Amino acid sequence: MLEIDSSGRTLISHKNGQKTHYIIDNFTDPWKPCETILIQHGFGRHAEFWYHWIPILARKYQVIRRDLRGHGHSSYPQPNQEYDWSVDTILNEIVDLLDDLKIEKVHFLGESTGGMLGEIFAAKNPQRVQSLTICSSPTYLPPAALQLFAFDKKDWPTACRELGSRGWALALSNIPGTIPIQDPDYLPWYLSQIAISNGEGLAQYAGFLSTLDARPYLAQIKVPMLILAPSQSAATKVEEQEMIAEETGGKLKVIDGPGHEIYVTMAEECQKEFLEFLDGV
């Protein structure tokens, strides 16, 4: 069920008791039909991080940005709530949103771990996916990555709980290449936005991601696919992106730019490649 909260935010209430925040932008000509792009952010971020993509995308497409479970303004399970942290639960919540908005198919754009969800979603729900684009997306998080994200704590979820969302992001920013933008005003804004999410919500989602593996689903992806591969990411190597392209038959485009978050650092090039890909679908 769709609703609007007291702050004017748009939400969907799921039967499992959770709520998902989403944003819709559409500046297409109102007398013409339009296709829909669904943007799914990566860990720790939320829908607002994609503000700079909206002007160019929303003129030609309806664009939906949704906050992941436990991120941004989406809810997360409380101690008195039962919740099945399975990939089917997470993907069914995406289906819920599309059904309530009466959207049959989307162009799925997933960034980082959001792309992992996109791969599994496209494999399991091909009838809902017009095309799939992943950006800086690993296929799974190996033990070295999980240890890195733990920052000397027991594990990744514990680090999120003990450091809090802002503290965890600050620790991440101290790793060279993770926050490569040189503008001195960017990091304070970045941290303030991460802080919107609760550390407990991120901790629960980190536990989910710790066992998520998209590799078994790659060969099942039959929709048109674009792979925006970062050349200098600490989270995924070009070799892994080449493997994804080989397994899926997707179009591989290596984006030569600093860091993992090329959707920010190389936004214009990523947007150009994405729109050209959609034009050919």
C-alpha positions in Angstrom: 0.0 0.0 0.0 1.3 3.4 -1.0 1.3 6.3 1.5 2.7 9.7 2.2 4.2 10.4 5.7 4.1 13.6 7.7 7.3 14.9 6.0 5.8 14.4 2.5 7.9 11.4 1.7 6.4 8.6 -0.4 6.4 5.1 1.1 5.1 1.7 0.4 4.0 -0.5 3.3 4.7 -4.2 2.8 2.8 -7.1 4.3 5.9 -8.1 6.3 5.5 -4.9 8.4 8.3 -2.9 6.8 8.1 0.3 4.8 10.2 1.4 1.8 10.9 5.0 0.9 11.0 5.9 -2.8 11.2 8.9 -5.0 9.6 9.3 -8.5 10.8 11.9 -11.0 9.2 12.3 -14.4 9.7 15.3 -16.7 8.8 13.5 -19.9 6.1 15.0 -22.2 2.8 14.1 -20.4 1.0 13.2 -23.6 3.5 10.5 -24.5 4.1 7.1 -23.0 7.4 6.6 -21.2 9.5 3.8 -19.9 10.7 3.5 -16.3 14.2 3.4 -14.8 14.6 1.9 -11.3 17.8 3.0 -9.6 19.1 0.9 -6.7 21.9 2.4 -4.6 24.8 0.5 -2.9 25.5 -0.1 0.7 25.3 2.8 3.1 24.0 5.2 0.5 20.4 6.1 -0.3 18.1 7.5 -3.0 19.2 11.1 -2.6 22.8 10.3 -3.6 21.6 10.0 -7.2 20.3 13.6 -7.4 22.8 14.5 -10.2 21.4 11.8 -12.5 17.8 13.0 -12.4 18.0 16.0 -14.8 19.3 14.0 -17.7 17.4 10.8 -17.1 14.0 12.1 -16.1 13.5 14.2 -19.3 13.3 10.9 -21.2 12.2 8.4 -18.6 10.2 8.0 -15.4 12.8 7.5 -12.7 12.3 5.7 -9.4 14.9 5.8 -6.7 14.2 3.5 -3.7 15.9 3.2 -0.3 17.1 -0.3 0.6 15.9 -2.0 3.7 17.5 -0.2 6.6 18.8 2.7 4.5 17.8 6.3 4.2 14.1 6.6 5.2 13.2 2.9 4.7 12.5 1.0 7.9 14.4 -1.9 9.4 13.2 -4.7 11.7 12.8 -3.8 15.3 13.4 -6.3 18.2 9.7 -7.2 18.4 9.4 -7.8 14.6 10.0 -11.0 12.7 11.7 -10.5 9.4 13.1 -13.1 6.9 16.4 -11.6 5.7 16.4 -13.7 2.5 17.1 -12.6 -1.1 13.5 -13.5 -2.0 12.2 -11.2 0.7 14.3 -8.3 -0.6 13.4 -8.9 -4.2 9.7 -9.3 -3.4 9.7 -5.9 -1.9 10.8 -4.5 -5.2 8.0 -6.4 -6.9 5.6 -4.9 -4.3 6.6 -1.4 -5.4 6.2 -2.1 -9.1 2.8 -3.8 -8.6 1.5 -0.9 -6.4 2.7 1.6 -9.0 1.3 -0.5 -11.8 4.6 -0.7 -13.6 5.1 -3.9 -15.6 8.8 -3.5 -16.6 11.8 -1.4 -15.7 15.3 -0.7 -16.8 17.1 -1.7 -13.6 20.2 0.3 -12.7 22.1 -1.0 -9.8 25.2 0.5 -8.2 27.7 -1.6 -6.3 25.9 -4.2 -4.2 22.6 -2.8 -5.7 23.8 -4.3 -8.9 24.1 -7.7 -7.2 20.4 -7.4 -6.4 19.7 -6.4 -10.0 21.5 -9.5 -11.4 19.5 -11.8 -9.1 16.2 -9.9 -9.8 16.7 -10.1 -13.6 17.4 -13.9 -13.3 14.4 -14.6 -11.1 11.9 -12.0 -12.5 12.9 -11.5 -16.2 9.3 -10.6 -17.0 9.7 -7.4 -14.9 13.1 -6.3 -16.4 13.4 -4.5 -19.7 17.2 -4.2 -19.3 19.8 -4.4 -16.6 22.7 -2.1 -15.9 25.2 -2.7 -13.2 27.8 0.0 -12.1 30.8 -1.0 -10.0 29.1 -4.2 -8.9 31.0 -7.1 -7.4 29.3 -10.5 -7.7 29.9 -11.3 -4.0 31.9 -9.9 -1.1 34.9 -12.1 -0.3 36.4 -12.6 3.2 39.0 -9.9 2.6 36.2 -7.3 1.9 34.2 -8.4 4.9 37.3 -8.1 7.1 38.0 -4.7 5.6 34.5 -3.4 6.4 34.8 -4.7 10.0 37.4 -2.1 10.9 39.0 -4.2 13.6 35.6 -5.0 15.1 34.2 -8.6 15.4 32.6 -8.3 12.0 31.0 -5.9 9.6 27.5 -5.7 11.3 29.2 -5.1 14.6 31.3 -2.3 13.1 28.0 -0.6 11.9 26.4 -1.0 15.3 29.4 0.2 17.4 30.7 3.0 15.1 27.2 4.1 13.9 26.4 4.9 10.3 28.5 8.1 10.2 31.4 6.6 12.1 31.5 3.6 9.8 31.5 5.8 6.7 34.2 8.0 8.2 36.4 4.9 8.7 35.7 3.9 5.1 36.7 7.3 3.8 40.1 6.9 5.4 40.9 4.1 3.0 42.6 5.6 -0.1 40.5 5.6 -3.2 37.1 5.0 -1.5 36.0 8.7 -1.5 38.1 10.1 -4.3 36.4 13.5 -4.8 38.8 16.3 -4.0 36.2 19.0 -3.2 36.7 19.6 0.5 32.9 20.2 1.0 32.0 16.8 -0.4 33.1 14.6 2.5 31.1 16.5 5.1 28.0 16.3 2.9 28.6 12.6 2.2 28.9 11.8 5.9 25.8 13.8 6.8 23.8 11.8 4.2 25.1 8.5 5.4 24.1 9.5 8.9 20.5 9.6 7.9 20.6 5.8 8.0 20.6 4.1 11.5 23.6 2.0 12.3 21.4 -0.9 13.4 19.6 -0.8 10.0 22.9 -0.9 8.2 24.2 -3.6 10.5 21.2 -5.9 9.6 21.6 -5.2 5.9 25.4 -5.9 6.2 24.6 -9.3 7.6 22.4 -10.0 4.6 25.1 -8.9 2.2 27.7 -10.9 3.9 26.3 -14.1 2.4 24.8 -12.7 -0.9 26.3 -14.3 -4.0 25.1 -13.4 -7.5 27.5 -15.7 -9.3 25.0 -18.7 -9.6 22.5 -16.4 -11.3 24.6 -14.8 -14.0 24.1 -17.5 -16.6 20.3 -17.1 -16.1 20.3 -13.4 -17.1 18.7 -13.2 -20.6 17.8 -9.5 -20.7 20.0 -6.9 -22.4 22.8 -5.9 -20.0 25.3 -3.1 -19.6 28.3 -3.4 -17.3 29.9 -0.2 -16.2 33.2 -1.4 -14.8 35.4 0.9 -12.7 39.1 0.7 -13.6 40.4 1.5 -10.2 37.9 0.1 -7.6 39.0 -1.5 -4.4 35.8 -3.6 -4.3 35.8 -5.2 -7.8 38.6 -5.7 -10.4 38.2 -5.4 -14.1 38.8 -9.1 -14.4 35.7 -9.8 -12.3 33.7 -7.5 -14.6 35.0 -9.3 -17.6 33.8 -12.5 -16.1 30.3 -11.1 -15.6 30.3 -10.0 -19.3 31.4 -13.5 -20.4 28.8 -15.2 -18.3 25.9 -12.9 -19.2 26.7 -11.8 -22.8 26.4 -8.2 -21.5 28.1 -5.2 -23.0 31.2 -4.3 -21.0 32.4 -0.7 -20.7 35.4 0.1 -18.6 35.2 3.5 -17.1 38.7 4.9 -16.5 38.4 7.1 -13.4 39.3 7.2 -9.7 37.8 5.0 -7.1 34.8 2.7 -6.7 31.9 5.2 -7.0 32.2 6.1 -10.7 28.6 7.0 -10.7 29.8 10.2 -8.9 33.4 10.6 -10.1 32.7 9.8 -13.7 29.0 10.6 -13.8 28.8 12.2 -17.2 30.6 9.3 -18.9 28.5 6.8 -17.1 25.3 8.6 -18.0 26.3 8.8 -21.7 27.0 5.1 -21.9 23.8 4.3 -20.0 21.5 6.4 -22.3 23.2 5.1 -25.4 22.6 1.6 -24.2 18.9 2.3 -23.5 18.5 3.8 -26.9 19.6 0.5 -28.4 17.4 -1.8 -26.2 
